[in-house]
Every structure is written in structure tokens, then in C-alpha cells.
Amino acid sequence: MAKFESAPQYEHGLPEALGVLVVNLGTPEAPTADAVRRYLAEFLSDPRVVEIPRPIWWLILHGYILRTRPAKSAAAYAQIWTEQGSPLLLHTQDIAAGLQDKLAARLAGAVHVEVAMSYGSPSISSALQNMFDQCVRRIIVLPVYPQYSGTTTGSVFEAVTQSLSARRWVPELHFINHYHDSAGYISALAASVRDFWDLQGRGEKLLMSFHGVPKRTLISGDPYHCQCQKTARLLAERLELKDNEWMLTFQSRVGREEWLRPYTDETLQQWGHEKAGKIDVVCPGFAADCLETLEEIEIQNAELYAVAGGGELRYIPALNARDDHVSFLSRLIEKNVGGWPESSPDWNLSDTARQLEKSMQRARAKGAEC
């Protein structure tokens, strides 16, 4: 007989709560080769991330990648690491803290916002356990990936459902799988670009760089490419940019396989040769700043552009915990709470307490231990 996880002991009358699980990709625990090796081993072992037959990929991963890449990646992480730790984790925690404040003020009942990483710590399973310890019975899952991809959002769904499938009492679940064209998201992006331009002046061109994925994922039906295109078009429209004033590209490719084009680095090299001048780069697919924005774009690609003969490359920070970003995400969550008790203005905590007491009395009458 299968064994299912549950609370140590079921108790009648416990107040139920709403949980919000904010999930990002992940980060090593430290900018060291050993920590990066552990992180990469978990990340690159996910069959949703690398769709290569497992026996072949195991040999490549353990025979080459985990022997050569950790030291190089650790050096990159060291350039962006803070005294408090990983930028990705810190920014994601700040987003979650902002959501906790806004949702607690706007929703009825108890709300518990937890941060989880698909790979590394805190894990999805540990975050879910924290929720169950707080009597969470309804959960909103928010992967902070504006554009859906099976390699990211799909992986979160699989990890969450696998963890929940081992539980005796499965909670109600709403899963947010994209928000690439939501008006609030586009408005926050546009405001962040305008804020940057107000302080720093405007560059000759705006490059919108998204994380790349293998081209075969598009051919296989992944909507990521199309959603990135729509995000970029809507942002350009909101900023009132002419066609020759902006461009969409894809970054972070690895290996010899063809990925989504055009590539960010090749575009910047070409613009450098053309003496394109001052370039601004925004990364609309990243909700929080991380290795790919702070090291790959702001440091590595800025140097590549300069060496190619270009002018200054200026990175526009991710939305992170900007108030307009957090406000949009809170409204998105509230929309998904619709139909649950927390969404009702008539839901009264004192009434709920009385209902719980009556439930306990009925349980005692039937011989339950409460």
C-alpha cells in the first residue's frame, strides 16, 4: 500500500489559509566550483531542460560538462555575488515580501507567500511543506516567467504536482502559466525603461534580449518564441518606438545545436562593427536580475560590444521588486483567487472562527480527538 505524507495528526477546527508559491529557476548556494557543480547537476538532469536521451546525456553531463563548466561558472557568479548572497534569490525574496504585504491587506483570511527554486534551495517541496505547516489548503503557484516554456514553467508544474501527489490531503490548486501580454506587465516594463531614460538619457537603439531555447522546442509546439515576440511588440508599441529603433534577440545559448535566432551576442557584434553607438538593453523575460542579466549582458556582452567597435552598452535592470511590478503580480494572483473564500469581501474571520468551533463540537460528539 502506498504511503502518503500528511500532517503529524489531523485536527478538527484548524483555520484554513491561502498559500502563494513564488517560483524562480534557482541558484547555487555559493560562487564556488563545488556549489555550482551541485546546482548544475540538478538543473541539467531535468529532462524538461535537456531533451536528449538519458543514457547519452548522462555521459555528456558527467563525463564533460560537470568536469569543465563549474569553475568557469563560479567565476562568473563571483562577479555578481553580494554580501547577502545570490541576486536572483534576494530579488525573488523581495518580490515575495512585497506580495505578502499587498495580499494580506487586500484578501480576506490568512495568506502565506513562500519562495521556491526549481533547482537548489529553497526547494519546491520544502516551500510546500512550510505551507502545510501553516494549514494552507488552497495554493496559487506563480512561476515568475512571463513567457511560458516547457523548459521553465512546465518544469515547475511537474515538480509541484509530483510533490503534491505524495500527499494524503491534496490542496486546491491554481497554476499561473504565463502573463507575457498582460497590460500591467507591459506597463511596468515600459515604466522601467522610461525611468532609466529619464535618468541616463536615451540610447540609439533598444535591444530586447530574451533567454534562448533550442529551435526544436518551437518546432515541437512550445509557445515561448511567439510569446516573446508579442511581449517585445507590445513593449515597443507602448514606448512608441519606430521599427529601426528596437530589436528582439535571444541570449545564453550553449552547445552546437541551433537555438532561437537572432542571437544577442552576434547582433551586438554586428552593431559594434557598424558603430551603432550607445545601446540600451532590457531583458523582458527575466522577472529578477540574475547571472544572465548582470554578468552575461551587463559585463560580458558590454565588453563584446565595445571590442567590436561599438559605443556604450547600458543594461536596464529587471523589474525586480519595483512597486508597479509587485502590484501587477498581486492583482494577477487576486484574479486567480476568484471563487475561493479569500476573494469574498463578505468572508468574516469571526464567522469563520464560530464555524470552526461548531465543527469541533460536532467532531467531539462523534468521538473524534481534537
MITORNU-60546 format. One record per residue (C-alpha): residue number from 1; chain; z, y, x. Coordinates in nm, 3 decimals, decimal comma. Layout:
  num  cadena        z        y        x
  NUM       A        Z        Y        X
...
//
This chain:
  num  cadena        z        y        x
    1       A    0,000    0,000    0,000
    2       A   -0,090    0,344    0,128
    3       A    0,194    0,575    0,228
    4       A    0,174    0,936    0,121
    5       A    0,358    1,232    0,264
    6       A    0,577    1,437    0,037
    7       A    0,890    1,647    0,040
    8       A    1,200    1,456    0,155
    9       A    1,305    1,423   -0,209
   10       A    1,153    1,556   -0,529
   11       A    1,380    1,807   -0,700
   12       A    1,351    1,936   -1,054
   13       A    1,369    2,308   -1,109
   14       A    1,234    2,434   -0,778
   15       A    1,036    2,760   -0,823
   16       A    0,667    2,715   -0,752
   17       A    0,484    2,951   -0,517
   18       A    0,130    3,054   -0,425
   19       A    0,003    2,988   -0,075
   20       A   -0,280    3,162    0,112
   21       A   -0,414    2,979    0,416
   22       A   -0,600    3,212    0,654
   23       A   -0,805    3,001    0,895
   24       A   -0,986    3,103    1,212
   25       A   -1,162    2,895    1,477
   26       A   -0,895    2,859    1,743
   27       A   -0,793    2,945    2,095
   28       A   -0,636    2,780    2,398
   29       A   -0,263    2,833    2,442
   30       A   -0,314    3,000    2,780
   31       A   -0,601    3,122    3,001
   32       A   -0,574    2,820    3,229
   33       A   -0,814    2,536    3,303
   34       A   -0,575    2,273    3,164
   35       A   -0,516    2,463    2,838
   36       A   -0,886    2,535    2,795
   37       A   -0,970    2,168    2,863
   38       A   -0,735    2,055    2,584
   39       A   -0,881    2,312    2,347
   40       A   -1,243    2,228    2,427
   41       A   -1,176    1,855    2,396
   42       A   -1,055    1,907    2,038
   43       A   -1,319    2,166    1,946
   44       A   -1,619    1,984    2,088
   45       A   -1,510    1,646    1,950
   46       A   -1,564    1,770    1,593
   47       A   -1,884    1,604    1,464
   48       A   -1,949    1,912    1,249
   49       A   -1,962    2,127    1,563
   50       A   -2,182    1,894    1,770
   51       A   -2,416    1,673    1,567
   52       A   -2,508    1,431    1,843
   53       A   -2,447    1,053    1,812
   54       A   -2,085    0,999    1,911
   55       A   -2,130    0,749    2,200
   56       A   -2,388    0,972    2,369
   57       A   -2,186    1,287    2,313
   58       A   -1,864    1,124    2,436
   59       A   -2,030    1,055    2,771
   60       A   -2,166    1,410    2,798
   61       A   -1,837    1,570    2,691
   62       A   -1,603    1,368    2,911
   63       A   -1,844    1,298    3,193
   64       A   -1,966    1,653    3,246
   65       A   -1,851    1,935    3,015
   66       A   -1,474    1,882    3,038
   67       A   -1,507    1,846    3,414
   68       A   -1,703    2,166    3,476
   69       A   -1,657    2,414    3,193
   70       A   -1,276    2,463    3,161
   71       A   -1,231    2,655    3,486
   72       A   -1,519    2,892    3,409
   73       A   -1,399    2,948    3,051
   74       A   -1,042    3,001    3,169
   75       A   -1,161    3,281    3,398
   76       A   -1,337    3,441    3,100
   77       A   -1,025    3,412    2,884
   78       A   -0,815    3,565    3,161
   79       A   -1,021    3,885    3,140
   80       A   -0,926    3,946    2,776
   81       A   -0,580    3,785    2,754
   82       A   -0,294    4,016    2,657
   83       A    0,078    4,012    2,733
   84       A    0,131    3,891    2,377
   85       A   -0,129    3,615    2,405
   86       A   -0,474    3,540    2,268
   87       A   -0,652    3,835    2,099
   88       A   -0,803    3,606    1,835
   89       A   -0,465    3,468    1,731
   90       A   -0,293    3,808    1,740
   91       A   -0,560    3,978    1,530
   92       A   -0,563    3,690    1,281
   93       A   -0,185    3,711    1,252
   94       A   -0,213    4,086    1,191
   95       A   -0,466    4,024    0,914
   96       A   -0,234    3,767    0,756
   97       A    0,064    4,003    0,778
   98       A   -0,136    4,273    0,602
   99       A   -0,240    4,028    0,332
  100       A    0,120    3,918    0,285
  101       A    0,229    4,277    0,218
  102       A   -0,057    4,361   -0,017
  103       A   -0,047    4,037   -0,216
  104       A    0,331    4,041   -0,251
  105       A    0,303    4,388   -0,401
  106       A    0,018    4,307   -0,639
  107       A    0,070    3,948   -0,754
  108       A    0,344    3,803   -0,968
  109       A    0,577    3,545   -0,815
  110       A    0,628    3,430   -0,459
  111       A    0,332    3,440   -0,216
  112       A    0,330    3,276    0,127
  113       A    0,048    3,361    0,369
  114       A    0,004    3,123    0,662
  115       A   -0,229    3,139    0,964
  116       A   -0,402    2,824    1,088
  117       A   -0,658    2,743    1,353
  118       A   -0,921    2,475    1,315
  119       A   -0,858    2,381    1,678
  120       A   -0,539    2,446    1,872
  121       A   -0,221    2,596    1,732
  122       A   -0,101    2,661    1,470
  123       A   -0,285    2,366    1,320
  124       A   -0,404    2,342    0,962
  125       A   -0,167    2,052    0,895
  126       A    0,136    2,240    1,028
  127       A    0,049    2,551    0,825
  128       A    0,014    2,341    0,510
  129       A    0,350    2,179    0,581
  130       A    0,508    2,524    0,606
  131       A    0,368    2,597    0,262
  132       A    0,504    2,276    0,111
  133       A    0,845    2,360    0,257
  134       A    0,825    2,682    0,051
  135       A    0,737    2,492   -0,271
  136       A    0,375    2,608   -0,270
  137       A    0,185    2,432   -0,549
  138       A   -0,132    2,646   -0,559
  139       A   -0,333    2,728   -0,247
  140       A   -0,615    2,969   -0,169
  141       A   -0,800    2,872    0,150
  142       A   -0,966    3,167    0,324
  143       A   -1,170    3,082    0,634
  144       A   -1,233    3,424    0,789
  145       A   -1,601    3,350    0,844
  146       A   -1,806    3,595    0,633
  147       A   -2,117    3,376    0,657
  148       A   -2,098    3,007    0,566
  149       A   -2,187    2,745    0,824
  150       A   -2,118    2,375    0,819
  151       A   -2,000    2,410    1,179
  152       A   -1,721    2,651    1,083
  153       A   -1,640    2,686    0,712
  154       A   -1,747    2,329    0,642
  155       A   -1,519    2,206    0,917
  156       A   -1,224    2,396    0,765
  157       A   -1,286    2,236    0,425
  158       A   -1,295    1,890    0,580
  159       A   -0,972    1,945    0,777
  160       A   -0,787    2,087    0,475
  161       A   -0,893    1,809    0,239
  162       A   -0,816    1,540    0,497
  163       A   -0,466    1,678    0,537
  164       A   -0,410    1,709    0,163
  165       A   -0,547    1,360    0,094
  166       A   -0,244    1,218    0,275
  167       A    0,000    1,393    0,040
  168       A    0,155    1,246   -0,271
  169       A    0,157    1,578   -0,458
  170       A   -0,180    1,744   -0,407
  171       A   -0,175    2,118   -0,486
  172       A   -0,427    2,309   -0,691
  173       A   -0,688    2,443   -0,454
  174       A   -0,936    2,731   -0,445
  175       A   -1,164    2,744   -0,141
  176       A   -1,346    3,066   -0,045
  177       A   -1,655    2,962    0,147
  178       A   -1,832    3,294    0,214
  179       A   -1,832    3,667    0,150
  180       A   -2,134    3,774    0,351
  181       A   -2,276    4,009    0,085
  182       A   -1,958    4,132   -0,085
  183       A   -1,962    4,507   -0,136
  184       A   -1,612    4,553    0,008
  185       A   -1,701    4,365    0,324
  186       A   -2,022    4,564    0,379
  187       A   -1,835    4,890    0,310
  188       A   -1,568    4,804    0,568
  189       A   -1,833    4,718    0,828
  190       A   -2,021    5,041    0,764
  191       A   -1,700    5,245    0,782
  192       A   -1,608    5,086    1,116
  193       A   -1,948    5,179    1,261
  194       A   -1,928    5,535    1,128
  195       A   -1,573    5,573    1,262
  196       A   -1,697    5,467    1,605
  197       A   -1,990    5,708    1,591
  198       A   -1,763    5,993    1,482
  199       A   -1,551    5,941    1,794
  200       A   -1,809    5,831    2,052
  201       A   -2,140    5,965    1,926
  202       A   -2,433    5,751    1,817
  203       A   -2,638    5,527    2,042
  204       A   -3,016    5,493    2,048
  205       A   -3,006    5,159    1,867
  206       A   -2,756    4,941    1,680
  207       A   -2,762    4,573    1,771
  208       A   -2,602    4,336    1,517
  209       A   -2,510    4,022    1,709
  210       A   -2,403    3,707    1,524
  211       A   -2,279    3,379    1,671
  212       A   -2,566    3,140    1,718
  213       A   -2,607    2,781    1,597
  214       A   -2,878    2,525    1,675
  215       A   -3,204    2,589    1,491
  216       A   -3,198    2,238    1,344
  217       A   -2,899    2,335    1,128
  218       A   -3,124    2,584    0,949
  219       A   -3,396    2,322    0,906
  220       A   -3,133    2,082    0,769
  221       A   -3,031    2,328    0,499
  222       A   -2,742    2,530    0,643
  223       A   -2,744    2,878    0,477
  224       A   -2,593    3,055    0,780
  225       A   -2,917    3,210    0,909
  226       A   -3,010    3,352    0,569
  227       A   -2,662    3,490    0,508
  228       A   -2,659    3,663    0,848
  229       A   -2,995    3,819    0,764
  230       A   -2,861    3,951    0,433
  231       A   -2,544    4,091    0,591
  232       A   -2,749    4,275    0,852
  233       A   -2,993    4,413    0,597
  234       A   -2,715    4,537    0,367
  235       A   -2,530    4,697    0,659
  236       A   -2,847    4,871    0,779
  237       A   -2,910    4,999    0,427
  238       A   -2,554    5,126    0,394
  239       A   -2,586    5,309    0,729
  240       A   -2,930    5,441    0,626
  241       A   -3,092    5,307    0,942
  242       A   -3,466    5,301    0,996
  243       A   -3,629    4,969    1,089
  244       A   -3,667    5,072    1,454
  245       A   -3,302    5,178    1,482
  246       A   -3,142    4,834    1,449
  247       A   -3,195    4,466    1,519
  248       A   -3,028    4,133    1,443
  249       A   -2,973    3,878    1,721
  250       A   -2,776    3,560    1,790
  251       A   -2,542    3,502    2,083
  252       A   -2,333    3,230    2,251
  253       A   -2,596    2,957    2,278
  254       A   -2,531    2,663    2,511
  255       A   -2,743    2,374    2,633
  256       A   -3,120    2,336    2,633
  257       A   -3,171    2,291    2,259
  258       A   -3,336    2,576    2,069
  259       A   -3,090    2,792    1,875
  260       A   -3,143    3,063    1,615
  261       A   -3,355    3,346    1,751
  262       A   -3,384    3,618    1,868
  263       A   -3,121    3,572    2,140
  264       A   -2,881    3,856    2,213
  265       A   -2,899    3,831    2,592
  266       A   -3,280    3,813    2,605
  267       A   -3,308    4,110    2,369
  268       A   -3,074    4,318    2,585
  269       A   -3,266    4,225    2,899
  270       A   -3,590    4,336    2,734
  271       A   -3,433    4,662    2,615
  272       A   -3,298    4,716    2,965
  273       A   -3,646    4,680    3,115
  274       A   -3,771    4,926    2,853
  275       A   -3,499    5,179    2,948
  276       A   -3,371    5,179    2,591
  277       A   -3,074    5,400    2,676
  278       A   -2,735    5,390    2,507
  279       A   -2,691    5,081    2,284
  280       A   -2,418    5,012    2,028
  281       A   -2,333    4,651    1,942
  282       A   -2,146    4,531    1,634
  283       A   -2,065    4,166    1,557
  284       A   -2,051    4,132    1,176
  285       A   -1,985    3,757    1,183
  286       A   -1,651    3,792    1,361
  287       A   -1,354    3,899    1,148
  288       A   -1,132    3,925    1,457
  289       A   -1,204    4,011    1,818
  290       A   -1,214    3,712    2,049
  291       A   -1,375    3,572    2,364
  292       A   -1,726    3,604    2,220
  293       A   -1,688    3,975    2,143
  294       A   -1,451    4,103    2,411
  295       A   -1,581    3,905    2,708
  296       A   -1,932    3,792    2,618
  297       A   -2,051    4,116    2,456
  298       A   -1,829    4,394    2,592
  299       A   -1,818    4,268    2,951
  300       A   -2,086    4,007    3,024
  301       A   -2,374    4,143    2,815
  302       A   -2,292    4,504    2,903
  303       A   -2,336    4,413    3,270
  304       A   -2,654    4,218    3,196
  305       A   -2,800    4,519    3,015
  306       A   -2,713    4,758    3,296
  307       A   -2,856    4,529    3,565
  308       A   -3,180    4,503    3,364
  309       A   -3,213    4,880    3,384
  310       A   -3,057    4,982    3,056
  311       A   -2,802    5,254    2,993
  312       A   -2,454    5,211    2,848
  313       A   -2,373    4,924    2,611
  314       A   -2,084    5,008    2,378
  315       A   -1,910    4,744    2,170
  316       A   -1,785    4,843    1,824
  317       A   -1,462    4,646    1,759
  318       A   -1,439    4,380    1,490
  319       A   -1,274    4,471    1,161
  320       A   -0,950    4,301    1,268
  321       A   -0,658    4,437    1,061
  322       A   -0,825    4,761    0,950
  323       A   -0,680    4,861    0,615
  324       A   -1,019    4,855    0,440
  325       A   -1,081    4,503    0,573
  326       A   -0,741    4,370    0,467
  327       A   -0,770    4,546    0,130
  328       A   -1,108    4,380    0,069
  329       A   -0,973    4,036    0,164
  330       A   -0,670    4,084   -0,063
  331       A   -0,899    4,170   -0,356
  332       A   -1,112    3,866   -0,277
  333       A   -0,801    3,647   -0,287
  334       A   -0,678    3,808   -0,610
  335       A   -1,012    3,727   -0,771
  336       A   -0,968    3,362   -0,677
  337       A   -0,614    3,359   -0,814
  338       A   -0,757    3,436   -1,158
  339       A   -0,631    3,189   -1,418
  340       A   -0,320    3,098   -1,221
  341       A    0,026    3,229   -1,320
  342       A    0,036    3,478   -1,032
  343       A   -0,260    3,666   -1,178
  344       A   -0,091    3,739   -1,510
  345       A    0,092    4,073   -1,547
  346       A    0,299    3,909   -1,822
  347       A    0,434    3,643   -1,585
  348       A    0,800    3,727   -1,555
  349       A    1,027    3,587   -1,284
  350       A    1,333    3,589   -1,507
  351       A    1,141    3,399   -1,776
  352       A    1,031    3,151   -1,511
  353       A    1,391    3,103   -1,396
  354       A    1,500    3,029   -1,753
  355       A    1,215    2,779   -1,793
  356       A    1,319    2,607   -1,469
  357       A    1,678    2,583   -1,587
  358       A    1,566    2,427   -1,916
  359       A    1,351    2,183   -1,718
  360       A    1,651    2,085   -1,506
  361       A    1,864    2,034   -1,817
  362       A    1,607    1,808   -1,974
  363       A    1,575    1,614   -1,648
  364       A    1,952    1,567   -1,625
  365       A    1,959    1,445   -1,983
  366       A    1,711    1,175   -1,883
  367       A    1,924    1,070   -1,587
  368       A    1,745    1,248   -1,304
  369       A    1,941    1,361   -0,998
  370       A    1,879    1,732   -0,946
//
